[in-house]
């Protein structure tokens, strides 16, 4: 069987993961027919996804990984996943930011990618409870000096989580006293029933404060977050203005989410200019 040259490895693996999650399991021979590639290619893809903890290999195929709703991967574990999707999302989300805005960025690897795209936006005030996000701006200032128009960064303080977010009463009190134009929110999971969720109870409360303090809320989440439910919900979909996601999100999921909020698909949506979010 000839190899399907139209799909990159990452795109192919995203399709495999979607099939596994949607159907609860899939066989190698089914994937070779669907994708038009060899058994060896499919098995390499399954090996790669299994190493990332995205699925579990079984004899002849693969099944989803069933995680406890309290499982919270660390920042390093998440940082190597869906790199292209996160970069596309970050680039599209950055277009929503106007010079001089007061914005907030929650913790997470996608907001970390976004922060790097915001370095050239002048005169921002950035509120964050993410040590990693704050480091992006501070490192840029150490490298280039205190240039005109550099962002003013407010780090909330608090107790550090495995994902390098600062949460708890100190963070909550700091956020409650602030107001920002736009919040960019990374999430552990998103679904119609549970809304936005996280496995960390303290982080859920801090995220609630962030949502309450924001005039507009933008969720930045790749397609693998769809259908994932953590221990604690902190916002309904109706509290979100925009979801910025990647092309791996299935069409039926896009339609379902679009009933509640605006969906921007990075690389596909033409009006990624921030004019109306």
Residue pairs with C-beta under 8 A, 6 or more apart in sequence:
1 32
1 36
1 37
1 38
2 36
3 36
3 37
3 38
3 41
4 12
4 35
4 36
4 37
7 15
7 35
7 37
9 45
9 48
10 84
11 248
12 35
12 37
12 41
12 45
13 45
13 48
13 49
14 82
14 85
14 223
14 224
14 248
15 34
15 35
15 248
16 26
16 31
16 35
16 42
16 45
16 46
16 49
16 55
16 62
17 49
17 54
17 55
17 224
18 223
18 248
18 250
19 26
19 31
19 34
20 26
20 55
20 62
20 63
20 64
21 64
21 227
22 250
24 63
24 64
25 58
25 61
25 62
25 63
25 64
26 61
26 62
27 60
27 61
28 39
28 42
28 43
28 46
28 60
28 61
29 39
29 60
30 61
31 37
31 42
31 61
32 38
32 39
32 41
32 42
35 41
35 42
46 55
46 57
46 61
46 62
47 57
49 55
49 62
50 56
50 57
50 62
52 80
52 81
53 65
53 73
53 77
54 65
54 81
54 224
55 62
55 63
55 64
55 65
56 62
56 63
56 64
56 65
68 199
69 199
69 229
69 230
69 231
70 199
70 230
70 231
71 199
72 161
72 162
72 163
72 188
72 198
72 199
72 200
73 162
73 163
74 162
74 163
75 109
75 132
75 162
75 163
75 164
78 108
78 109
78 163
79 109
79 112
81 109
81 224
82 222
82 223
82 224
82 246
84 246
85 222
85 223
85 246
85 248
85 266
86 109
86 110
86 113
86 222
87 113
88 246
88 247
88 266
88 267
89 110
89 113
89 114
89 220
89 221
89 222
89 244
89 245
89 246
89 266
90 110
90 113
90 114
90 116
90 117
90 220
91 117
91 266
92 244
92 264
92 266
92 267
92 269
92 272
93 114
93 117
93 184
93 218
93 220
93 244
93 264
94 114
94 117
94 118
94 121
95 272
95 273
95 274
96 182
96 218
96 242
96 244
96 272
96 274
96 277
97 103
97 118
97 121
97 124
97 182
97 274
98 121
98 274
99 121
99 122
99 123
99 124
99 149
100 122
100 123
100 124
101 121
101 124
101 125
101 181
101 182
102 124
102 125
102 127
102 179
102 180
102 181
102 182
103 118
103 124
103 125
103 126
103 127
103 180
103 181
103 182
103 183
103 184
104 126
104 127
104 128
104 175
104 178
104 180
104 182
104 183
104 184
104 210
104 213
104 214
105 111
105 114
105 115
105 126
105 127
105 128
105 130
105 133
105 183
105 184
106 128
106 129
106 130
106 165
106 183
106 184
106 185
106 186
106 207
106 210
107 128
107 129
107 130
107 132
107 133
107 161
107 163
107 164
107 165
107 166
107 186
107 203
108 130
108 163
108 165
108 186
108 187
108 220
109 186
110 186
110 220
110 221
110 222
111 128
111 130
111 133
111 184
111 185
111 186
111 220
112 130
112 132
112 133
112 136
114 184
114 220
115 126
115 128
115 132
115 133
115 136
115 137
116 136
118 124
118 126
118 151
119 136
119 137
119 140
119 151
121 151
122 148
122 149
123 149
123 151
124 151
124 152
125 151
125 152
125 154
125 180
126 133
126 137
126 151
126 152
126 153
126 154
127 154
127 156
127 175
127 178
127 180
128 134
128 153
128 154
128 155
128 156
129 155
129 156
129 158
129 165
129 166
129 167
129 171
129 175
129 206
129 210
130 164
130 165
130 166
131 155
131 160
131 164
131 165
131 166
132 164
134 153
134 155
137 150
137 151
137 153
138 153
140 150
141 147
141 150
144 150
154 174
154 178
155 166
156 166
156 170
156 171
156 174
156 175
157 166
157 170
157 171
157 174
158 166
158 167
158 168
158 169
158 170
158 171
158 172
158 174
158 206
159 166
159 167
159 168
159 170
159 171
159 202
160 166
161 167
161 200
161 202
161 203
163 200
163 203
165 203
165 206
166 206
167 200
167 202
167 203
167 205
167 206
168 202
168 206
171 206
171 209
172 205
172 206
172 209
175 206
175 209
175 210
175 213
176 209
176 212
176 213
178 213
179 213
179 214
179 215
180 213
180 214
180 215
181 214
181 215
181 216
182 214
182 215
182 216
182 218
182 277
183 210
183 211
183 213
183 214
183 216
183 217
183 218
184 218
184 220
185 196
185 207
185 210
185 211
185 217
185 218
185 219
185 220
185 240
186 219
186 220
186 221
187 196
187 197
187 198
187 219
187 221
187 225
188 197
188 198
188 199
188 225
188 228
188 230
189 196
189 197
189 198
189 225
189 227
189 228
189 229
189 230
190 196
190 197
190 219
190 221
190 225
190 226
190 227
190 228
190 237
190 243
190 257
191 197
191 226
191 227
191 228
191 229
192 237
192 256
192 257
192 260
193 229
194 229
194 230
194 233
195 233
195 234
195 235
195 236
195 237
195 239
196 207
196 219
196 233
196 234
196 235
196 236
196 237
196 240
197 204
197 228
197 229
197 230
197 231
197 232
197 233
197 234
198 204
198 207
198 230
198 231
198 232
198 234
199 230
199 231
199 232
200 230
200 231
200 232
201 231
201 232
204 230
204 231
204 232
204 233
204 234
205 234
207 234
207 235
208 234
208 235
211 217
211 234
211 235
211 239
216 241
216 242
216 277
217 235
217 239
217 240
217 241
217 242
218 240
218 241
218 242
218 243
218 244
218 277
219 240
219 242
219 243
219 244
220 244
220 245
221 243
221 244
221 245
222 245
222 246
222 248
223 245
223 246
223 247
223 248
223 249
223 250
223 253
224 248
226 245
226 249
226 250
226 253
226 257
227 253
237 257
237 260
237 261
238 260
238 261
240 260
240 261
241 261
241 262
241 277
242 261
242 262
242 263
242 264
242 277
243 257
243 261
243 262
243 263
243 264
244 264
244 266
245 263
245 264
245 265
245 266
246 265
246 266
246 267
247 265
247 266
247 267
247 268
249 263
249 265
254 263
254 265
257 263
262 277
263 269
264 272
266 272
